[in-house]
Amino acid sequence: MVMNIDTAKKVIKAAIKQAREMNRLCSVAVVDARGFLVALHRMDQALIPTVDIARDKAWTAATFRMPSSDVGRFGDPSSPGFGFNTQNWNDRLTTIPGGLPIKDGDEVVGGVGVCGGTPEEDVTVCRAALDKVFASVGVDAKI
Amino acid sequence: MEKITLEMAEKMLEAAERWATLSGYPSSIAVVDEAGAVIAVHRMDGAGPMTTDISINKAFSAVYSGAPTLMLARLLDPRMTGKTIGSGGLGLLTQARLRLMFIPGGNPIRDGEMKVIGGIGCSGIPDGVGEISDTTAVQAGYAAIYEEHD
């Protein structure tokens, strides 16, 4: 599977539906495997900074091939990866939860990022969207 | 002042994408609100990665300047800049943290009172190749929300 605009729109629709049910105003971004933006929607009245945060979360999840929250463990001063946060990655790196990689089996084909609620709510929205979109086509979207 | 909703933005994107498909060049289209903040962006299958940011920045530039980016492009025309450095639009180059685009393809969206309520930008269709350009694609997008009001 390759990330395309139709899949991205489906993921975004599902995420926004979930966010509405939870009464949250969110931005949802979907990027391809290289981290390039495919589609982004901001719900009416959602805050302006959520746009870039959602995009950054999706970028981090897709390029690190792990949930954006997992990237934070490299920042532990006792871990060998400490200091990675000072690298310049397009100013895109974020360790806030709410970005999940989109997987086709073992292969990462993209990432989705949600911003608008608490970090836990953002992850719930991401997960709900991936479950809903990929359950029907038999793609393993579990993290 | 009217506001652009996500629903309206999706309608505009759909119409502009139809024109981009007609032109044969996959492209990115972005709709922003009155603050220049993104409401929706789509990158069509086959469109290059750089087109997303260019379309967002074109829409932003249209809101920021209150004019089509075609007008900004005109400001940098050698015939407009004149003999004195700085007499034309050169100073604009570094405005808005380098986000201003001087390429046609971004138009402001106005309400009934001619207030700017948002912008729409398209990137990916080359100018002067066919009948359809970035500018005509965004004009089609703009028209899509006004069809309903009639």
Boltz contact constraints between the chains, C-beta under 6 A:
constraints:
  - contact:
      token1: [A, 4]
      token2: [B, 45]
      max_distance: 6.0
  - contact:
      token1: [A, 5]
      token2: [B, 42]
      max_distance: 6.0
  - contact:
      token1: [A, 5]
      token2: [B, 44]
      max_distance: 6.0
  - contact:
      token1: [A, 5]
      token2: [B, 45]
      max_distance: 6.0
  - contact:
      token1: [A, 36]
      token2: [B, 49]
      max_distance: 6.0
  - contact:
      token1: [A, 37]
      token2: [B, 52]
      max_distance: 6.0
  - contact:
      token1: [A, 38]
      token2: [B, 43]
      max_distance: 6.0
  - contact:
      token1: [A, 39]
      token2: [B, 42]
      max_distance: 6.0
  - contact:
      token1: [A, 40]
      token2: [B, 41]
      max_distance: 6.0
  - contact:
      token1: [A, 41]
      token2: [B, 40]
      max_distance: 6.0
  - contact:
      token1: [A, 42]
      token2: [B, 39]
      max_distance: 6.0
  - contact:
      token1: [A, 43]
      token2: [B, 6]
      max_distance: 6.0
  - contact:
      token1: [A, 44]
      token2: [B, 5]
      max_distance: 6.0
  - contact:
      token1: [A, 44]
      token2: [B, 6]
      max_distance: 6.0
  - contact:
      token1: [A, 48]
      token2: [B, 37]
      max_distance: 6.0
  - contact:
      token1: [A, 51]
      token2: [B, 37]
      max_distance: 6.0
  - contact:
      token1: [A, 51]
      token2: [B, 38]
      max_distance: 6.0
